[in-house]
Amino acid sequence: MIRTFLAFAALAAGLTSVAGAQQTAAPLPTIRIAMPPVDAASQAYYAQAKGFFKKAGLNVEIQTVSGGAPVAAAVVGGAADIGQSNLSSLCSAHERGIPVVAIAGANLFDARTRQSELMVAANAPFHVARDLNGKTIGVAGLKNVTEVAFDAWMEANGGDWKSAKVVEIPFSSMADSVASGRVDAAMMTEPELSGALAGKRLRILSSPMEAIAREFVIGAWFSTAAYAKAHPDIIKAFAAAMAMAADWANHNQVESGKILETATGIAAVGTASRVTFANRLDPRDMQPLIDASAKYGALKTTFPAAQLMASSQ
């Protein structure tokens, strides 16, 4: 499991004199967070509900947006100070010269949690990697972690990843797409994964994410390089709050599921494996995905993960 995060640096809460010689704490700094209402970004909900933001010395306004592109637009455009994104998108932005920096860990791939699987129809004649040569594969996003994982798995197991046709499919449509034959296989994740298995129309062929590594960072909280440089104390405090939320959520999945459902309306499926969170952002845990992304064409070239991190960390 990811190593314990460094002890957080609390922000100074200077005292201000008021009438009658009473003193009250100065207002806590307010930061604006843009995030999609999904399990992978749910640390912020837990930090708000359990008081971790307050403990770190922060007021936080959560802005719920529909997906990765609006999150990036909000942060880069200045409408939000911090956002949550998958690491693949942050790497792509870095490669294009967009000044974003990762400041805290979000969702983590841990092979023990069975969060992502390659699914085929229950009666499909596919049993090994080479059976998918030339077949159509559904993924949630082109050139992101699921496509990279599929390519790595194919090569590692004797398949021809270059021959497969990879298409983008919404999570909600994946099970039907596989069952109906519109695609031959799909990279599915929770909570749709548990629902597909329960319906018995689909079966697990393999666990391709393990071809990248048995444990690595999938998502991160990020800001612009300019904001991180101008507000190093806020960045450290936010990272500390995310570390506390990660530790709590990883050990309290029933309660965290209730908070997530209240905040988003997403029902916590009792049998579903929940997201595991990184309680520290370490370049060594980011590097496997960066290297694999470069090898399989999602990035032009690899680079040291430390280049993506705020210099204040």
C-alpha positions in Angstrom: 0.0 0.0 0.0 1.1 3.6 -0.7 3.3 4.9 2.1 1.9 7.2 4.8 1.8 10.9 3.7 4.1 13.4 5.4 2.6 15.2 8.3 0.5 18.1 7.1 1.6 21.7 7.6 -1.3 23.6 9.3 -2.0 27.1 8.0 -1.6 29.9 10.5 -4.9 31.1 11.9 -4.0 34.5 13.2 -6.1 36.0 16.0 -7.9 39.3 15.6 -9.0 41.6 18.4 -12.7 42.3 18.9 -14.8 44.3 21.3 -14.5 43.4 24.9 -10.9 42.1 24.4 -12.4 38.9 22.9 -10.4 37.3 20.1 -11.6 35.1 17.2 -9.7 33.2 14.6 -9.1 34.9 11.3 -11.2 33.6 8.4 -9.8 30.4 6.9 -8.6 30.7 3.3 -11.3 29.5 0.9 -10.4 27.4 -2.1 -12.6 26.3 -5.0 -12.5 22.7 -6.1 -13.8 21.5 -9.5 -14.6 17.8 -9.6 -16.9 15.2 -11.3 -19.4 13.5 -8.9 -17.7 10.1 -9.0 -16.1 7.7 -6.6 -12.6 8.5 -7.9 -12.9 12.1 -6.8 -14.9 11.5 -3.7 -12.1 12.3 -1.2 -13.3 15.9 -1.2 -16.8 14.9 0.0 -15.2 12.9 2.8 -12.8 15.7 3.8 -15.8 18.1 3.9 -18.1 15.7 5.9 -15.5 14.5 8.4 -13.8 17.9 9.0 -10.5 17.1 7.4 -10.5 20.4 5.5 -11.2 22.4 8.6 -8.5 20.4 10.5 -6.0 21.4 7.8 -7.0 25.0 8.0 -9.1 25.4 4.9 -12.6 26.4 3.8 -13.6 24.6 0.6 -16.2 25.3 -2.0 -16.9 22.2 -4.1 -18.0 22.8 -7.7 -19.5 19.7 -9.3 -18.9 19.5 -13.1 -19.7 16.8 -15.7 -16.3 15.5 -16.7 -12.6 15.9 -17.1 -12.7 18.5 -19.8 -14.8 21.0 -17.8 -12.7 20.4 -14.7 -9.5 21.2 -16.7 -11.2 24.3 -18.2 -12.3 25.5 -14.8 -8.8 25.2 -13.2 -6.8 26.5 -16.2 -9.3 29.3 -16.7 -9.2 30.4 -13.1 -12.8 29.5 -12.2 -11.5 26.9 -9.8 -8.2 26.6 -7.9 -7.9 22.9 -7.7 -9.4 20.0 -9.7 -9.4 16.2 -9.9 -8.3 14.4 -13.1 -7.0 11.0 -14.3 -3.2 10.9 -14.5 -3.4 10.1 -18.3 -5.1 13.5 -19.0 -2.6 15.4 -16.8 0.3 13.7 -18.6 -1.2 14.7 -22.0 -1.6 18.3 -20.8 2.0 18.4 -19.6 3.2 17.0 -22.9 1.3 19.9 -24.7 2.9 22.5 -22.5 -0.2 23.3 -20.4 1.1 24.4 -17.0 -0.7 22.0 -14.7 0.9 20.3 -11.7 -0.2 17.3 -9.6 -0.6 18.2 -5.9 -2.2 15.2 -4.2 -3.1 11.6 -4.9 -6.6 10.5 -5.8 -7.7 7.0 -7.0 -5.1 4.2 -6.9 -5.1 0.9 -8.8 -4.5 -1.9 -6.4 -4.7 -5.4 -7.9 -6.2 -6.8 -4.7 -9.5 -4.7 -5.1 -10.6 -6.0 -8.5 -11.7 -2.6 -9.7 -11.2 -3.1 -13.4 -11.6 -6.2 -15.6 -11.6 -7.1 -19.3 -15.1 -8.4 -19.9 -16.5 -10.6 -22.7 -19.9 -12.1 -23.4 -20.6 -15.2 -21.3 -20.7 -17.5 -24.3 -17.9 -15.7 -26.3 -15.2 -17.9 -27.9 -12.4 -15.8 -26.3 -10.1 -17.3 -23.7 -6.6 -16.0 -24.3 -5.1 -12.7 -25.6 -4.5 -13.8 -29.2 -8.3 -14.6 -29.5 -8.8 -10.8 -29.5 -6.4 -10.1 -32.4 -8.3 -7.9 -34.9 -11.3 -7.6 -32.5 -13.2 -4.5 -31.4 -12.5 -3.4 -27.8 -14.5 -0.9 -25.8 -12.8 1.5 -23.4 -14.0 4.6 -21.5 -11.6 6.9 -23.1 -9.2 6.6 -26.0 -5.5 6.7 -25.1 -6.3 6.7 -21.3 -5.3 4.1 -18.7 -7.8 1.4 -19.8 -6.6 1.4 -23.4 -3.0 1.4 -22.3 -3.6 -1.5 -19.9 -5.3 -3.5 -22.7 -2.4 -2.9 -25.0 0.1 -3.9 -22.3 -1.8 -7.1 -21.5 -2.1 -8.1 -25.1 1.6 -7.8 -25.7 2.5 -9.5 -22.5 0.3 -12.5 -23.3 1.0 -13.1 -26.9 -1.6 -11.0 -28.5 -1.2 -8.4 -31.3 -2.4 -5.1 -29.6 -1.9 -3.1 -32.8 -4.5 -5.3 -34.7 -7.3 -4.5 -32.2 -9.8 -1.8 -33.0 -10.3 0.3 -29.8 -13.5 2.4 -29.6 -14.8 4.7 -26.9 -18.0 3.7 -25.1 -19.7 5.3 -22.1 -19.5 3.3 -18.9 -23.3 3.0 -18.9 -23.4 1.3 -22.3 -20.5 -1.1 -22.0 -22.4 -4.2 -20.7 -25.1 -4.0 -23.4 -22.4 -3.3 -26.1 -20.5 -6.5 -25.1 -23.6 -8.7 -24.6 -25.1 -7.6 -28.0 -21.9 -8.1 -29.9 -21.4 -4.5 -30.9 -17.9 -4.9 -29.3 -16.1 -8.1 -28.6 -14.7 -7.1 -25.2 -14.6 -4.1 -23.0 -12.6 -2.7 -20.1 -15.2 -2.3 -17.4 -14.9 -0.7 -13.9 -17.0 -0.4 -10.8 -19.9 0.0 -10.2 -20.9 -1.2 -13.7 -18.6 -4.2 -13.3 -20.5 -5.7 -10.4 -23.8 -5.1 -12.2 -22.6 -6.8 -15.3 -21.4 -9.9 -13.4 -24.6 -10.1 -11.5 -26.6 -10.2 -14.7 -24.5 -13.3 -15.9 -24.5 -12.1 -19.5 -20.8 -11.3 -19.2 -17.7 -13.0 -17.8 -14.2 -11.8 -16.8 -11.5 -12.7 -19.4 -8.6 -11.0 -17.6 -7.3 -8.2 -15.4 -5.2 -6.1 -17.9 -4.5 -3.2 -15.4 -2.0 -5.5 -13.7 0.1 -5.5 -16.9 1.0 -1.9 -16.0 1.8 -2.7 -12.3 0.1 -4.3 -9.4 -0.2 -0.8 -7.8 0.0 2.6 -9.3 -1.7 6.0 -9.2 -4.6 6.4 -11.7 -5.8 9.9 -10.7 -4.6 13.0 -9.0 -5.6 16.4 -7.7 -4.0 19.2 -9.6 -3.7 23.0 -10.0 -1.9 25.4 -12.2 1.9 25.8 -11.7 1.2 29.6 -11.0 -1.3 28.9 -8.3 0.8 26.3 -6.6 3.8 28.6 -6.6 1.8 31.5 -5.2 0.1 29.4 -2.5 2.4 26.7 -1.2 0.8 26.6 2.2 -2.6 26.0 0.7 -1.2 23.3 -1.5 0.4 21.5 1.4 -2.7 21.9 3.6 -5.0 20.6 0.8 -2.7 17.6 0.2 -2.8 16.8 3.9 -6.6 16.9 3.9 -6.6 14.5 1.0 -4.2 12.2 2.8 -6.5 12.1 5.8 -9.5 11.5 3.7 -7.8 8.7 1.8 -6.8 7.0 5.0 -10.3 7.3 6.4 -12.1 6.2 3.2 -9.9 3.2 2.7 -10.9 1.9 6.1 -14.5 3.0 6.2 -16.1 2.1 2.9 -19.6 1.5 4.2 -19.8 5.0 5.8 -18.0 6.6 2.8 -20.5 5.0 0.5 -23.3 6.7 2.4 -21.6 10.1 2.2 -21.0 9.6 -1.6 -24.7 8.7 -2.1 -25.9 11.8 -0.2 -23.5 14.1 -2.1 -24.1 12.7 -5.6 -27.2 10.5 -5.7 -25.0 7.6 -6.8 -26.2 4.5 -5.0 -23.3 2.6 -3.3 -23.6 -0.9 -4.6 -23.1 -3.2 -1.6 -21.2 -5.9 -3.5 -19.1 -3.5 -5.6 -15.4 -3.0 -4.9 -14.9 0.6 -3.9 -12.1 2.9 -5.1 -8.9 2.8 -3.2 -7.1 6.1 -2.6 -3.5 7.0 -2.6 -2.6 8.7 0.7 0.6 10.1 -0.7 1.6 11.4 -4.2 4.9 9.8 -4.9 6.6 10.0 -8.3 7.4 6.3 -8.1 3.7 5.4 -8.0 3.0 7.6 -11.0 5.9 6.4 -13.2 4.4 3.0 -14.3 1.5 4.6 -16.1 3.6 7.3 -17.7 6.1 4.7 -19.0 3.3 2.4 -20.3 1.5 5.4 -21.9 4.6 6.3 -23.9 5.3 2.7 -24.9 1.7 2.2 -26.3 1.3 5.6 -28.0 -0.8 7.5 -25.5 2.2 9.9 -25.0 4.9 10.8 -27.5 7.7 10.0 -25.0 8.1 9.1 -21.3 9.3 11.7 -18.8 10.2 11.7 -15.1 7.0 11.8 -13.0 8.6 14.5 -10.8 8.2 16.9 -13.7 4.4 16.8 -13.2 4.5 17.6 -9.5 4.4 21.0 -7.8 7.9 22.2 -6.8 6.5 23.0 -3.3 6.0 19.3 -2.5 
